[in-house]
Amino acid sequence: MTCDVKRAAGALVGMLLASACAGTAPEAPSDGAPQLASCPPGQTCAPAAAAAAVPGAGTSATAATAPNAGSTAPGVAPGGAPQAAAGTGTAAAGSGAAPGGQAPAAAGSGATPSTEGPKGGTWRMMGYDETNSYFNPHETILTVGNAPMLKEKWRFTVAGFPPGSPVVAEGKVFVMATGGTYAISLADGKKLWERTDIAGTASLAYENGFIYAHDVKAVLFKLNASDGKTVWGPVRTNEVTECDGTSSPIVGNGIVATGHACGPLEMDSRDHTKARGGVEAFDIETGTRKWVYFTVPETGENGAMVWSSPAIDTQNMLVFAATGNNYSVQGENSDSIHAIDIASGTRQWKTQIRDTDTWSFRVVPTGPDYDFGANPILGVFDGKQIVADGDKGGVFHAFDRMTGAILWQRENLSPSASATHGGVLMNGAFDGKYFYVVANHPTGRSAVLHALDPAKQGADGWPAMMMPKITWGAPAVANGVLAVPNDDDLLVLNAMTGEKLAMFNTGGTIGGGSPAIVDGHIVVQSGLSYYLDTSAKNNNQVICYAVPGAMVRDEVAAPAGGTMSTTPTFVPGSATWSAVFQEVIVNNGCNGGSTCHASSSGGNLVMQTKADSYAALLNIAAMGNSGTPTCAASGIKRVVPSDPDNSLLVTKLEQAMPACGTRMPPGAALKAEQIKQVRDWVAAGAKDD
């Protein structure tokens, strides 16, 4: 779904920003762990297999082009007003052939990520990439085996609350909060740059060295990832001034796409005829508007906003959008999945699952407000290309991606649902085997986690798990590890069994996005203000957890349309400080506390970051007070450049009984090649590369 809760809960979270304030004090973390238990057989928290259709839902896909849908508006210079719309067209529904004769995605591949950009060390968009799968298929460092070793690495405080998913690339964490946009070092949590003029509740997007930001004023920017400077923008993403920018930008096939959201219009009784949901596509290089797709006609039906992020099918050249409820006049386009041609912006098909959902805050509601607030997920299972989504009524739907036909639906994912809390507020992750979906149970102030098996028409792959709090964020999965937000708790589970591996209390509600899982790190945004639920906790923080051996890749961006290097900035095994820090100190867990002598025995040796470690070693006299004799009394220096024999670090690694103090690390010695690597680095001058 899009990066903030506003789209997730539909317009009811539209006033989310009204309560945003920088510097809110964090609530104290809870001392108690939630009681996680599988639902007893037969109870409603573990519903039966999918029903054929939702009552009142349509089961057929339509290809008729909506009035004014797909109008193109070329020639919009960055920051300029759109020119007159020109050109419409309609493609036949159900065309199974991919444009240009491209073959469908391989069976069993799960998500179908773009071939552009880096393959490791990144979480590029809100849902990992343009497929919104929340699945990192390239993760190798975090495993089911080492997940219990996760520890908090750093926290960074932002201005305002930060709903959404963090973006990770180039060794940086990119975050938008209601008080600004930030780049943070993944290695040590230090601020690299800040833009206080670009703020909101959407997640950011990264592509080939650039950041795309859709701020609360419904304007789009392209920034240099290296320094945050503007490349182009601001570009208006909706002509209606009452509309806002809650939809997270999604990048693929040369466009950046955003949805139309108009929370202020839904929150009062102003002119609803101006409220037209839609998707806008902009040229990734210039910011020129390429087309506008409206979900509803210019007159008659209104609403059907795209609160969530679109998804982009880069093989079949399609954009998918999920729509919200109508505002005051119902029609055939709300609570629907829309498939849009990426070149022309014209409708390919549309499938509506509920046609009786007309709702706005200050008009007598006639519908339940059970629309789609979550983003569409693209995946492949058993050779079938799927687009899937969960709605606020607690139903999860799987559609044929090429025709819009409903493949299966899973109802009653939770015992209750509501307009303010769902059902499914944030969509699920898909790793090629299960859809991991959380459905809220508002009357019970709890939530239910499911692993839906597409091979069994959405039946549970393992017993549904009741969680003790409302969930505002989305799950993320990588390498068999599932990270699930549950209010201010972050649960880390075995994705194949549901077994709990670790749990952390962040001190703030995790809302509007998912954790990012990258190279042994789990990064999460913590803090939410929601005026319709004062239990949401706001601590305005970005938090990084890591396992021993977590890697930071400082990747170099390639030109647009090219690829990016995923090679670390050091040669593995080399006698360089970068290699020594990552491969010897970090990979052996020696940067996490006292286990490898850090900060122990009065030695004041802190090795948590690369910079701190270097400063604490080079020409610094030993301070430890353990062993006989103590190192503090020895006068020996930790590292003497070009003199490994008189460098305490080397002798403590090499000798069971060093000249002073005790061996580093305690217990078993390091591998001979790692000890030699440290010795060679010191002998070469102990330079900081």
N, C-alpha and C positions, 0 to 999 in steps of 0.2 A: 504494500500500500504506500501511499505517499509518506513522506517522512514525518508528518505530524499527526497528532491525534485528531485534529479538526476534521480531516477528511475521513478518518477512521470512524468517528462517531457521527459523521455527517455534519449537517449544519449546526447541530446542537453544541458542537464544540467551537462554533464560530466565534464566541466571545472569549475563547481561550486567551487571546492576546490581551484582552482588557485587564487581566490580572497579572500580566507579565511584569516583573520588576527585577532589576539587578540587585544582587547583594542579599537576597533572602537567606536567612540563616538556615542551615541544614537541620533536619530533624535527627534526633539521636537514632542510630541504627537499632533495630530490634535485637534483643539478646537471644530470642528463641528461634529455633529452626522450624519451618513449617512441617506439618505432619503430612507427608506424601503417601497416599495409599491408592491402590487400584480399586475401582468401583466394584462393589459386590455384584455378582451375577444377577441379572434381571432388573437392576435399578436403572433409573433414567440417565444416570451419568455415563452409562456405557450402552448407548442406544443400539438397536438392532441394525442390520444391514440396510442399504439404501432403499428408499422408496422410489417408485417409478417417476413421480413428479411432485412438485410442490403444489398444494391446493391453490387454485387460482392462477397458476403459472402457465405461461405459454410453453409449448414443447416443440414448436417449429421455428426454424430460422428464416428470416426474410432478407431479401437482397435489394428491395426497393430503396432507392436513394431518398433520404430525408430532404425535405425542401431546404434549399440553400446549403445542404451539407456538401462538404468537399469543395467549397469555393476557394480558388487560389488567389493569393494576394501578393504577387511579386513586387519587387521594387521598393521594399521598405528598408531604408537605410537605418543603421543602428540609431535608436532613439527617435526615429521619424514616424510619421503617421502612415498607416497603410494606404496604398492606392486602391482604386476601385477593383472589386473582385472580378475575376474573369475566368471562364472555362469551368465546365463541370463535366462529369462523365460517370458512367456506372459500369462496373464489371459484373459478370454473371456470378451468382452465388454458387458455392460448392465446387468451384474449379479447383481440382486437386493438383494441377500442375503448378510448379513454382515458376515464377517469372524467369525467363532466360533458360528454361530447361533444367534448373537446379534440382538436385535430388533432395528428398526430405531428409531430416536428421536421422542419424543411425539409430536403430532400435536399441532401447535400453540405455541410451546415453543420458537420460534424465533431462537436464537443461540443455539448451542449445546456445551456448555463449558465442559471442562474436570472436572472429579470428584476429581482430585488431587488438593492439595493446598488450600489456604484459600478462603472462600466464601464472606467475607466482608473485607473492609479496604484495598483492593488492586486494582491495575491496572497493570497486570503482564507483558504485552507485548505491542507492538505498537498499535494493534487494540483491546485492553483489554485482550484477551486471544488468544488461538491458532485458534479460528474460525474467527478472524479478523472482529468481528461484531461491534466494537467500542461502545458496549453496556454493561453497568454494571447493571446486573439484581438484584444485592443485595443492591443497594443504597436505603437508607430510610431517611437520614437526609436532603439532598437537595430535595426540593419540588417545585412545581409550585407556591405554596403559599408564600414560604420564599425566592425564588430566587431574588426578587427585593431587598432583604436585603443583598445581596452579597457585600462584601467590600474587597479591597486589604489587604492581611494579611502580605505578605513580598515579597521582590525581592532579587534574588541572581544573581550576575554577574559571568559569566564563561569566560574562555579564548577561543576566536574564537566564531563562531556562532553555535547555537544549534538547527538544524532542527530535527524533529522527535517528538515522543510522550514521555512524561515523564513516568517512571515506578514508581509506588507507592506500597510499601510493608514495613512491620516491622516499621511503623512510619517514614519511610525515603522516599525521592524522589531521584531516580537514573536517571542520565542524561548523555548522550554522546554529546560532542561538538567537533568542529574541533581543539580545543586546549586541550582536555582531557576528562576524565570520572569522575563523581562526585557522592557522596552521600551527601544529604542535609537533614537536619531535617525538617520534615513536620510541626512540632510544631512552630518553630521559624525561619526557613530559614538559620540556621547556617551550615557551612560546617563540615561534619563528616569525610570524607576522599576524596582523590583525586588521580587519576592516570594520570599523564601527558604523559605517554608512550603509552596510549591507547586512540586514538582519531579518529573521523570520523563523518559521517553524518547519521549513522544508529541509530535506537532506540535500547535500551537494552531489555533483557528478564530476568524475575525472576522466579525461581522455587525452592521451599523448601530450602530457605536460601542461594541461590546462584544466582549470576548475570552472564549472558552470553553476551559477547560483541564481535561484528564483526567490526573490525576497517577498516580504509580506505586502509590499505595495504593488505586486503583480508586475514586476519588471525583472528582466533577465540580464545577467552579466556573464561575460567570459573573462577570466582572470588568469594571469600567469601563476602556475602552481608554485614557482620558485620564490616569488616575492609578493604575490597578491595584487600586483598592478593590473589595471583594467586594460583588456585587449579590445573589447567592444562592449557597448551597453551604456546606459540602461535602455533596454528595448521593452516596450509595453507588450504584455502577453494577453491582455484583455482590454477591449475598448471601453467597457463599462466601468466607471470609476468606483462603483460600490463593490467590485469584485477584488479578490485578494489572491496572493500567491502561495497557496498551501500545497499545491501539487509539486512533487519533486521532479526536477528535470531528468530525462532519460536520453542517452546518446546512442546512436547507431545509424549506420548507412548514411553518414554525412549530415544527419539532422540532429537537433536537440528538440525534444518534444515535451510540452507541458500541458496540463489540463486546466479547464476553466472551473474555478470555485468562487461562489458568491455568498459567503456566509452572512454578511450584513443584510442582504436582501431576504434571506430565509429567516433571519432572526427578528424581523419586524414586518409591518404590513405595507411597506413601500411598493412601488410599481413592480409586480412580479413579471410583467411582460418583458422587462429588460433582462431577466435571468435566463440565459441560454447556456446550457452546458456545452462543452466542446473540447477540442484538442487543437493546439497550434504547433506548427513545425517551423523551425528556423534553420537557416544554413549555418552549419557549424563553424565555417571560416569567417563569414561576414556578419552574421546576425540578421541577415535579410529574411523576412517572413516568406516562407515558401507556400504555405496554404493554411487555411482555417477550416476545420470540420466542426459543424454544429450538430449537436445530438438531437435538437428539437427544431421544428420549423420556426420561421420568423414570427408567425402569429398562431394563436391557439395554445397548444401545449407549452408549458414552461418548466424550468428547473432542469432535472436530469443532469446535474453537475458531475464533473469528473474530479471528485475530491482526491482521488488516489493518483498515483503515477501511472502513466501508460506503460505498456511493454512493447518491445520491438522485436519482431521476427526478422532477423537479418537474412535468412535464407529465402523465405517466401515473400519478403518485401511487404510486410504488413505491420500496422500499428494496432494494438488492442487497447481498448478503454472500457472501464466499468463505470456505470452511471448510478447516480443517486436518485432520490425520490422526486416526483413532481412537486411544485409548490402550491399552486391553487387550481390548476387545470390539468387533469390527468390525461395521459396519452400512451402511446405504444413504445416510447423510447426510454422511459425510466426503468430502474432496476434491471438493466440489460448489459450484455456484453456486445461491444461494437468492434467490428474488424474493418480497418481503414487501409486503403492502398497508400503505400509510403511515398509514391511518386506524385500522385495527383490529389491525395486527400479525399478521395471518394469512397463511399461505403461499399464494402464487399459483402458483408452480411451483418445481421443484428439478431440477437436472440433475447427476448424478454422473459424473465422468470416470474414476474409479479406485476400485474397491471392495475392494482388497486392501492397504490402507495402514494397518496397525495398528502403532503404535510408541510406546514411551516409554523414557526413558533407562535405568532400572534394571530393566526387564523385557525378557526375550529378545525382540528385535524380530522381527516377522514381515512387516513391510512396509518399503519403501524410504525412508519419510518424504519423499515427493515431492509433498506437499500444496500448497495455495494459501497462500503467505505474503504475496502481493501483493494490492492492492485491485482490485476490478472497475473497468473503464473504460467509461464510457458515451459512445457516439458515433453518428453517422449517416453512412452511406455509400450512395450510389446509391439513396436513398429508404428504405433498410432501417435500422431502429433496432437497434443492436448493443450488447451487453454483452460485453466481452472481458477475458481474464485470462491471465497466464502462470504456470506452476507450477514447482516446484523440480526437476522432472524434465527441464526444458528444452523444454517444449511450450507453445505459445501457442494459445489457444482463442478462437473467436468464436462467440457464440450470438445467436439471435433474441431480442431483449429482451422481446418480448411472450409468447413461447411456450416459450423455453428450448431450442429445437431447435438442434443444433450446425450452424453454417453452414460452418465450415472449421477445420482444425487444422494447425499447423505444428510438426513434430517435429524433434528433433535440432538444436536451435538452437546447441548447443555440443558438442564432442567428448566431454565427460564431465559428470557431475552428481554431487552428494552431498547428504546430509542437512544438513550444516553450511554449505555454500556455494551450493547450487543447482547448475545451472539458473538460472531466473529468480527472483532474490530480491526485487528491486524491480520494479514493473510499468513498462510503457512509456508514453511520451507519444503522444498522437494529435492531429494538427492537421487532420484531415479528408482527408488524402491518405495518410499512412503512419502505422503504429504503430512507434515507435522503441523497440526492445527490446534490453536487454543480457542475455546469458546467460553465466554463469560457466563456466569450464573448470577445475575444481579441480585435476585432476592436472597441468595445465600452468601453474597459478598465473596464469591469464590470463582474458580474457573476450572475447566476440564481440558486436559491435554490429550490429544488423539494422535496416533500414528496411522493414518488412513492408507489402506492398501489398495491401489488401483487394480490389482489382479483379482480382488474380491469385491469389486464394485463399491469401494470406500469403506468396507468393514475394518475394524481395528486390527492392526498387525500385532500389537501387544496390548494388554489390558489398559483401558483408559485410566488416566491418573487425575485424581481430584487435587487441585492446588488451593491453598487456603485464602488467597487474595484475588482481587480483580486484576486482570492482565491488560496492560495498555500497549505492550510492545510485541514484536514479532519474533518467532524463533529463528535461529540460524544454525546451519549444520555444515560440518566439514570433517572428512576423514573418520567418519563413524562417531563423532562427538556432536551432541546436540546442546545448544545454549538457549535456554528459555527464560525470558523475563517473566516475573510474577510480582507485579507492583514494584517494590523496592528490593526484591530478591532476584538474584541471577542463579538459576539452576543449571548445572552442567551434568548431562546425562549420557548414557550409552544409547546411541540412536537406534540400535537394533533391538534393545531389550527394555529401555526405560529405566535401567538401573542408575541410581544417583551416584555420581563420581565426585562432585564438589558442589558447594553452594556458598554464595557471598551475599551479604547485605550491603547495598551501595549507599544507603542513606537517603536516596531519592527515588521517586517513581521513574521507571524506565518506560518511556512512552513514545509512540509515533514512529518507531523504527526497530531495528534489530541490533544485536551485537555484531561486530565485524571480527571474523576469525582469520588471522593472517600470520603465517610463519611462527606458530607457537604462542601468539598473543590473542587475547579476547579483549576488544576495546568496546566500551559501552558508554552511552550518554545517559546521564542520571539527573532527573529533576523535571517536574511537570506542574503547571498551574492550570486548574480547570475549575471554573466557577460553579459548575453544576455538581462537582464532587470535591468537597473540601478535604477529603481524606488523601487526595493526591499530594505527594511529598516533593518538595522543591529544594534541592541543594546545589543546583547549577554547576554540575561537575561532569568532566569526562574522566573515565577511570580505565586504566590498562592493567590487565592480569596477564601473567606469562608463566610458562613452564621453563625449567632449566633447558638451555639450548635454544631458546627463542632467538630468531634471526631478525636483524634489521637490514633491509636492502635499500640502499641509496641509489635507486634506478635513475638512469639518464633518459630523458624523453627523446623520442625520435620525431622527425617531421610528421605533420598531419598525414594520415593514411599509411604511415609506416608502422614499424613495430618498435617495441621497447626492449632494451636489454634486461634480462632477469639475472645477470651475473653479479654477485656481490662485488663491492668495490675493492676487494682484496683477492689475491690468488690463494686458494686454500692450501694450507701447509707452509705458506711463505713466512719468512722471518721479518714480518712487518707488525707494527703495533695493532693495526686493524685486525689482522689475522690472529694475533696472540690474544687480544681481548675477546673476540667472538669465539674462537675455537678452543681456547684453553680456559679462560675465566668464565665466560657465559655458558659455554656448552658443558662445563662441569659443575654448574650451579654455584660458582664461587662469587657471584655478584648479588646473591640474595640474602646475605646475613652472615652469621657466625660459622656456618658449616665448613667454610674453607678458610677460616682464620680471620675473615673480615670482621672488624669491630670487636674481636674477642680478645681476652687476656690483657685488656688495657692497651692493646696495640694501636687502636684508633686507625686501623687500616680499612678504609672504606673503598669498595670496588664496585659500586652499584652502576655507575655509568663509565663510558670510555674516557671522558674528560676527567672525572673525579679520580679514576684509577691511575691515570698517567701522572696527575699532579701529586698523588699520594705516594708514588713509587720513586720518581726520578730524584736522585740526590737527597732523599729524605732519610734522616737517621731513624733507625728502628726504635720503637717505643714499648714493645711488649714486656710484661713483667712475669711471664711464666717460664718454667724451665730453670736449669742451672748451667751456666750463668744466665741471667735475664738479658734480653736483647737491649733493653733500655740502658743498661750499664756497659754494653759492649762497644758502643761508638760505631758499630757497623751500619753502613747505609743500605737501604733496600735495593736500589738499583744504581750502579755506578756505570755510566755509559762507557762502552768499549772494554769493560773489565768484569766479565761474568764471574771470575773466581772470587772476587771481593764484593759481589752483589748478593745480599742476603736472600733475595727472592730465588736466585738460581740455586744456592746451596740448600735452601729449605725444600726445594722441589727434588733435588738430587739425592739428599742424604737423609737416612733414617734418624741420625743423630747429628743435627747441624751444629754449627759453632755456638749458637745460642738458641734458646727457646725450643720449640717443637716443630716437627715436620709440617709442611703444607702440601696438600690438605691432610688433615688427620686421617689415620687409617691407611688404606691402600695408596700406593704411589700412583702418580699419573703415568700414562703410557710413555715409553722411552722417546717416541717421536715427538710428543708434545713437550717434554722436558728439553729436548734438543732444539725445538722451535723457539722456546724462550731464551735458551742460552745463545743461539745464533742471533736473535734480535738484539740482545744486550751487546754481544760482541760487535755487531754492526753499528753500534753507536746509540742504540735505544731511542731511535727517532720516532716522533709522533707524525705519522703520515696522514 
